[in-house]
């Protein structure tokens, strides 16, 4: 396992030695099947994701508190989908959000299926390790559930129509999602809309327009849902998305 003592992550994800306290520029990027945040974190409110979260400390430890007020500290922590938690402030953090219908999520489910788990073995995980395995579809989830999740990621659709599209009754689809994902598809639909909103923001749309594009009622609705599921607001994410787009061109 690699040790990154006295190092920071640059926005491009490389490692640089530093002798003084150099604060990395915050960066939030979205890939196929995953997202990555790099930078400082402040104490957040209680929230829960519809994806796996892998939080890695660039220096020191990651600290979180779960819904029962238990503190968790380690060089890397994994939060299972729908596990309520709040982040504690950290000077520099690398965080991955891995969508639950990928091969990478299959691997995470085997070891980190519930709550918050210390994962020092993931300390040297980097985007080049996550990306390819997040693109590949799960080999464990029901193909009809996979189709439903991909449909919701691409567009807004009612649950009865979605069930008919994949050849299941609404009740059977709900049961399948709860059993295999541990969450209702309505939560996944919100997460998918957040992804579409982030893409719209990155493309240059103002938050109010991005909210409508993604299927939210208005900008306030988008802000509530993003704070509830990511612990960040569109106002916090927007500069990072726009900065990443400028550097990518």
N, C-alpha and C positions, 0 to 999 in steps of 0.2 A: 504494500500500500504506500502511495506517495504521501509525503508530508509537505504542506505548503505553509511553513512557518515564515512570517515576514514577507508574504506575497499578497498581491491583490489581483483581481480579475479585471482586465481591460474590457471595454464594451464589445470587442470582437471575440472575447472568450479566451484570450491568451493569458499566460502567467508572466508577471514582471516582478523582479526583486525590487524592493523599495527599502530605503534606509530611514525615510521620514514617514510620517503619517500621511499617506496620499489616499484621498477618497476616490473610489471609482465612480465614473459617470453612470447613473442609473440607466438601465436598458431593459426594455420589455419587448420580446419578439415572439412571433407566432409561427410555428412550423406545421407540417401535416401530421395531425394527431397529437401534438404537444405544444406547450408554450414554455418560455423561459424568462425569468426575471433575475436581473443582477443588480445589486445595489444595497443601499441602506434600507432598513425597515424600522418602523416605529411600533409601539404597542398598538395592536389592532383590537377591534371588538370581536366577539364570538362570531364565527362564520363557518361555513362548510362548503366544500367543493363537490362537484359531480365528477371529479377526476382524482387520480392519485397525486399527491404532492410529495416531492422529495426536496427537502430543505437541507442545504449543505453550508456549513460555516466556512468562510474563507479564512477567518481568524477566530480562534476561541471555539465556542460551542453555539449551537442553535438552541433556543429556549422557547417552549410552548406550554400552554396551560389547556387542559382538556375540559370538557363540560362538567366534570366532577371536581374541578379545581385542583387536580393533580398536576404537578409540574414535571415536565420532561426536558432533559438536557442531554445533548450528545453532539459529536461533530457532524452527524447527519441523522435526520429524522424522516420517517415516512408516515404520511397521514393517509389513511384509507378513505375512499369516497364516502361522503356524507358524515364523516366524523367531525363533530363540533369541536372547535378549538380556537384559541387566539394566539397570535404571534407576539413575542416579546421583542423589544427593540434590539437590533443588531447593527453593528457598524458596516458589515459587508456580508452579503448572503447570495448564494446561488440557489435558485428555486426552480424546479421543473414541475409542470402540471402535465400528467400523462393521461390521455383519454382512455377510458376503461375498455374499449373494444379493439385493442391492439395487442400484438404479440408481446410487447414490453409489459403491458398490463397483466397479461397471463402470468408472466414471471413474478410480478409483484404480488399477485393474488396468492401465490403459493406460500409466501413468507410474511406478508404484511396485510392480511385481509381485514383486520379490525383495528380501530382506534389509532393510536400513535405508537410507533415502534422505533426504538433506536436502531440505526443501521450504519455502524461505522464502516462496514464493508463497501458502502456506496460512496465513501468520501471522495474518491478520485473519479467519480462519474462526471462525464462531460457531454456536451451537446452532440458530438460526433458519435457517442455511444447510444444516445437516446433516439436521435432522429430516424435512422434506418429501421429500428425495431418498433417505432411508433407508427410508421407508415404501413407496415405489414398488418393485415387484419388478424384478429384473434382466431386461434384454432380451437378454442374451447366454448365460446358462446354460440348459442343457437343461430343459424344463418338468418332466420326470420327476424330475430331480435337485432342482429347486425344491420339488416336492411332497414329496419325501422329507425335505428339510430342514425344511419347515414342519411336517410331521408330528412330527418329532423335537423341534421347539421346543415343541409343545403337549403331548406325552405320551411316556412311555417305551414302546418297542416293540423287539422283537428285529430284528436285521438281515435274517434270512430273511423274516420277516413284512413288514418294510418293503419289501423288494424286490418281494415278491408284490403288495403294495398298489399300487405304481407300475408294475407290469407289466414288471419286468426280472428277470433272474436275479441272484442275489447277486454273482456275479463281474462281471457287466456294470455293476451299480450301483457296485461298488467302483472299477472302472476309470474310470467316468464321473466320480466324485468326485475321484479322484486327478488326472485329466487337467484338469478344469475348475476345481477348487478348490485343487489342490496339497496336499490332505490327505485322510486317510480319514474317512469319515462317523462312525466311532467317536469321533474327536476333536470333531467338531461336536456329537455327542450329549452329550459332557461339557460343552461350552460352553452348550448349550441347557439342560441341567440346572442349571448355575450361574445362568442367568437366572431359572429357576423358583424356585431357592432364594432369590435376592435378592428376588423378588416376595413370597415367603412371609415373609421377614424383615421386609420393609417393611409387610406386613399385620399384623405383631405376633406371629408365631410365634417361639418360642425357637429357637436354632440347631439343637438336636437334632431338633425336630419339622420344621423347614424342610428339613433334610437328607433325612428320610424322604419328605416331600412331593415333593421334587424327584427322587427316585429314587436317592439315595446310600445306601450301606449304613448309615452312622451319621454323627455329627457329625465324627469324626476324618477320615473319608473326604472329606466336604465340605471341611474345612479344607485337607487336602492338595491336593485338586484346585484349589481357589480360589487357593492360594498358587502352585501350579504354572502356572496359566493366566492369572492376573491380577496376581500379585505382591502381593496383599493377602489378609488372612484375614477370616472372618466377623466376628470380634471388632472388626476395624478398620472394616469396612463398616457394621456394624449401627447405630452411633450416627448416621452420616451419612444412612442410609436413613430411620431413624425421625424425624430432625430435618426432613428434606425432606417427609415425610408430614404432620408437624404444621404446617409452614408452608403446605402446599398446601390444608389444610382451613380 
